[in-house]
């Protein structure tokens, strides 16, 4: 999750602490709203050291499961 917080900080100009807090808020929302299998993939990608590119692949896969293409 630190990699994502760093990206948020670089792109928005927020401090590292603010970026970590924002990233955690988004993660909490996703974990509560996504179907469990997808939430687990997102959690694993965020905590398992996968790159932001891996997160993009997961997001693209979610589009099909949520009726988007």
DAHU-V805871 format. One record per backbone hydrogen bond with DSSP energy under -1.0 kcal/mol. CO is the residue of the C=O (numbers start at 0). NH is the residue of the N-H. If there is no record, write none. Layout:
co=(CO/CO)
nh=(NH/NH)
This chain:
co=(0/1/2/3/4/5/6/7/8/14/15/16/17/18/19/20/21/22/23/24/25/26/27/28/29/34/35/36/37/38/39/40/41/42/43/50/51/52/53/54/55/56/57/58/60/61/62/63)
nh=(4/5/6/7/8/9/10/11/12/18/19/20/21/22/23/24/25/26/27/28/29/30/31/32/33/38/39/40/41/42/43/44/45/46/47/54/55/56/57/58/59/60/61/62/64/65/67/66)
